[in-house]
Amino acid sequence: MIELLIVVAIIGILSVVGIPIFNNVLDGTRAKSAQTGLESILLAEEEYKSINKNYYIPSGSCGDQTNSINTNLFDGDIILKNDHFRFCITGSSSLFTATAYNKKSGGTDYYIKNTKEKNY
């Protein structure tokens, strides 16, 4: 019986240490996914401008434009997921800023501009 209590205690200690580490790894993976999405938006915007002579700017406010970006900018070829970040593009025909807003309270937001300036 003592052995069983010791095993349960060891599992509890490993859980206390392991779960926060696992959550940090997940957060890092999600952030990298958002950054990759922004890089994809940059490339698609450059292609869109070469064809249409202006950047694609969705109409409306900067809410969750992820579905609009998937449909109109990527033509469904690339699918941005908005599980943890929502994507938004603002600007004009000659400049843009694409932003990935973290849905997690207090999380980091990322952006990239047509000048390739970014905060990651």
VOBA-1610 file (N, C-alpha, C; in pm, whole numbers, padded with zeros to 5 digits, always signed):
BEGIN
Met+00081-00119+00000Met+00000+00000+00000Met+00086+00126+00000Ile+00196+00124+00075Ile+00287+00237+00079Ile+00347+00261-00060Glu+00381+00151-00128Glu+00439+00164-00262Glu+00342+00234-00357Leu+00217+00202-00347Leu+00115+00265-00431Leu+00104+00414-00401Leu+00109+00452-00277Leu+00106+00594-00240Leu+00228+00668-00293Ile+00342+00603-00288Ile+00465+00664-00339Ile+00454+00686-00490Val+00403+00586-00563Val+00386+00597-00707Val+00289+00710-00741Val+00178+00719-00668Val+00081+00826-00692Val+00144+00962-00663Ala+00224+00973-00559Ala+00290+01098-00526Ala+00389+01138-00635Ile+00465+01042-00686Ile+00561+01070-00793Ile+00488+01116-00920Ile+00379+01050-00954Ile+00300+01091-01071Ile+00245+01232-01052Gly+00201+01264-00933Gly+00151+01398-00904Gly+00259+01504-00920Ile+00377+01475-00870Ile+00489+01569-00882Ile+00527+01589-01029Leu+00534+01481-01107Leu+00565+01491-01249Leu+00458+01571-01324Ser+00333+01556-01284Ser+00224+01632-01347Ser+00238+01781-01320Val+00271+01816-01197Val+00286+01956-01160Val+00399+02021-01240Val+00504+01947-01266Val+00617+02001-01341Val+00591+01994-01492Gly+00533+01886-01539Gly+00520+01861-01682Gly+00412+01940-01753Ile+00299+01962-01689Ile+00187+02029-01756Ile+00221+02174-01794Pro+00280+02256-01707Pro+00317+02391-01751Pro+00418+02392-01866Ile+00512+02301-01863Ile+00611+02292-01971Ile+00540+02258-02102Phe+00448+02163-02098Phe+00372+02123-02215Phe+00289+02240-02268Asn+00226+02316-02179Asn+00148+02432-02221Asn+00235+02538-02288Asn+00356+02559-02238Asn+00448+02655-02300Asn+00488+02610-02440Val+00509+02480-02457Val+00542+02427-02589Val+00425+02449-02685Leu+00302+02425-02637Leu+00184+02448-02721Leu+00172+02595-02760Asp+00192+02686-02666Asp+00184+02830-02695Asp+00288+02870-02800Gly+00408+02816-02789Gly+00513+02845-02887Gly+00478+02794-03025Thr+00418+02677-03031Thr+00376+02620-03159Thr+00265+02703-03222Arg+00171+02746-03141Arg+00062+02830-03192Arg+00114+02964-03243Ala+00208+03024-03171Ala+00266+03151-03214Ala+00339+03134-03347Lys+00414+03026-03361Lys+00487+03000-03485Lys+00391+02978-03600Ser+00279+02914-03574Ser+00177+02894-03677Ser+00119+03028-03722Ala+00093+03119-03629Ala+00042+03252-03663Ala+00145+03329-03745Gln+00271+03320-03708Gln+00376+03390-03781Gln+00389+03335-03923Thr+00377+03205-03938Thr+00381+03143-04071Thr+00262+03189-04154Gly+00146+03201-04090Gly+00028+03253-04159Gly+00049+03394-04209Leu+00112+03478-04128Leu+00141+03615-04170Leu+00239+03619-04287Glu+00338+03532-04284Glu+00432+03524-04398Glu+00359+03480-04524Ser+00264+03389-04510Ser+00184+03345-04625Ser+00099+03460-04679Ile+00043+03540-04589Ile-00034+03657-04631Ile+00055+03754-04708Leu+00176+03778-04658Leu+00269+03868-04726Leu+00296+03821-04869Leu+00325+03693-04885Leu+00354+03639-05019Leu+00231+03647-05110Ala+00114+03614-05056Ala-00008+03620-05136Ala-00042+03763-05174Glu-00018+03857-05084Glu-00042+03999-05114Glu+00050+04046-05226Glu+00174+04005-05224Glu+00268+04044-05330Glu+00222+03988-05464Glu+00177+03864-05465Glu+00126+03804-05588Glu-00001+03876-05634Tyr-00090+03905-05540Tyr-00214+03975-05573Tyr-00184+04112-05634Lys-00087+04183-05577Lys-00052+04315-05628Lys+00011+04306-05768Ser+00089+04204-05792Ser+00151+04191-05925Ser+00045+04168-06033Ile-00066+04108-05997Ile-00173+04081-06094Ile-00271+04199-06102Asn-00311+04252-05986Asn-00418+04353-05979Asn-00370+04496-05962Lys-00240+04515-05946Lys-00180+04649-05929Lys-00218+04717-05797Asn-00275+04645-05706Asn-00302+04697-05571Asn-00311+04579-05474Tyr-00302+04609-05344Tyr-00311+04505-05242Tyr-00456+04470-05214Tyr-00477+04348-05168Tyr-00610+04305-05128Tyr-00636+04355-04986Ile-00739+04434-04968Ile-00781+04481-04836Ile-00927+04443-04818Pro-00957+04353-04724Pro-01097+04315-04703Pro-01180+04436-04658Ser-01306+04436-04696Ser-01393+04545-04653Ser-01441+04520-04510Gly-01485+04626-04446Gly-01537+04614-04310Gly-01431+04638-04206Ser-01471+04616-04084Ser-01381+04640-03971Ser-01280+04528-03957Cys-01187+04549-03869Cys-01080+04452-03847Cys-01124+04349-03743Gly-01233+04282-03771Gly-01275+04171-03687Gly-01200+04047-03730Asp-01264+03935-03726Asp-01201+03811-03771Asp-01221+03799-03922Gln-01119+03834-03998Gln-01124+03829-04144Gln-01064+03700-04199Thr-01040+03602-04113Thr-00970+03480-04155Thr-01040+03412-04272Asn-01171+03394-04264Asn-01242+03326-04372Asn-01236+03405-04503Ser-01249+03536-04494Ser-01239+03621-04612Ser-01101+03612-04676Ile-00998+03609-04594Ile-00860+03596-04644Ile-00843+03460-04713Asn-00893+03354-04648Asn-00882+03220-04707Asn-00949+03213-04843Thr-01066+03273-04854Thr-01145+03266-04978Thr-01092+03359-05086Asn-01071+03485-05052Asn-01042+03587-05153Asn-00894+03607-05183Leu-00809+03590-05085Leu-00666+03611-05109Leu-00596+03480-05145Phe-00631+03373-05073Phe-00566+03244-05097Phe-00642+03155-05195Asp-00761+03196-05236Asp-00846+03116-05326Asp-00867+02974-05274Gly-00862+02957-05142Gly-00881+02826-05082Gly-00760+02736-05089Asp-00649+02782-05150Asp-00529+02699-05161Asp-00459+02682-05027Ile-00460+02787-04947Ile-00402+02784-04812Ile-00517+02812-04716Ile-00519+02743-04607Ile-00625+02765-04509Ile-00563+02810-04378Leu-00589+02937-04343Leu-00549+02985-04211Leu-00652+02938-04111Lys-00607+02889-03999Lys-00699+02847-03894Lys-00710+02960-03793Asn-00828+02983-03744Asn-00849+03089-03645Asn-00887+03034-03509Asp-00829+02919-03474Asp-00856+02861-03343Asp-00796+02944-03230His-00674+02991-03248His-00603+03061-03141His-00568+03205-03178Phe-00565+03236-03306Phe-00539+03371-03354Phe-00644+03406-03458Arg-00683+03532-03462Arg-00768+03580-03571Arg-00684+03673-03657Phe-00704+03664-03787Phe-00622+03739-03881Phe-00700+03857-03939Cys-00629+03967-03964Cys-00689+04090-04014Cys-00588+04161-04103Ile-00638+04220-04212Ile-00554+04300-04301Ile-00614+04440-04308Thr-00531+04541-04282Thr-00574+04680-04294Thr-00477+04753-04386Gly-00520+04864-04441Gly-00432+04944-04525Gly-00505+05007-04641Ser-00432+05022-04751Ser-00487+05084-04872Ser-00437+05005-04992Ser-00462+05058-05111Ser-00418+04987-05231Ser-00266+04982-05245Ser-00195+05071-05172Ser-00050+05077-05187Ser+00028+05030-05064Leu-00039+05001-04954Leu+00029+04949-04835Leu-00069+04869-04751Phe-00013+04778-04671Phe-00100+04698-04584Phe-00024+04656-04459Thr-00101+04623-04359Thr-00051+04558-04238Thr-00140+04438-04211Ala-00080+04322-04200Ala-00154+04200-04163Ala-00123+04172-04017Thr-00227+04146-03940Thr-00211+04124-03796Thr-00274+03992-03756Ala-00206+03921-03667Ala-00261+03800-03605Ala-00287+03836-03459Tyr-00415+03847-03424Tyr-00455+03881-03287Tyr-00473+03754-03206Asn-00404+03747-03095Asn-00413+03632-03006Asn-00549+03633-02937Lys-00621+03523-02946Lys-00751+03513-02880Lys-00737+03491-02730Lys-00619+03450-02688Lys-00593+03428-02546Lys-00569+03562-02478Ser-00640+03588-02372Ser-00626+03714-02300Ser-00482+03734-02254Gly-00426+03850-02286Gly-00290+03879-02245Gly-00184+03819-02336Gly-00227+03754-02443Gly-00132+03693-02535Gly-00069+03796-02628Thr+00034+03756-02698Thr+00106+03844-02788Thr+00038+03847-02925Asp+00023+03968-02982Asp-00025+03985-03118Asp+00096+04005-03208Tyr+00084+03958-03332Tyr+00194+03970-03427Tyr+00146+04045-03551Tyr+00238+04114-03619Tyr+00201+04182-03743Tyr+00316+04174-03842Ile+00280+04195-03969Ile+00377+04209-04076Ile+00323+04313-04173Lys+00412+04394-04229Lys+00372+04500-04321Lys+00426+04471-04460Asn+00374+04540-04559Asn+00420+04519-04696Asn+00569+04555-04711Thr+00623+04634-04618Thr+00766+04667-04620Thr+00851+04557-04559Lys+00785+04449-04519Lys+00847+04333-04453Lys+00885+04362-04308Glu+00844+04477-04255Glu+00862+04505-04113Glu+00769+04412-04035Lys+00820+04353-03929Lys+00740+04263-03846Lys+00787+04270-03703Asn+00705+04220-03612Asn+00740+04226-03470Asn+00769+04088-03411Tyr+00821+03999-03491Tyr+00860+03866-03440Tyr+00991+03824-03501
//
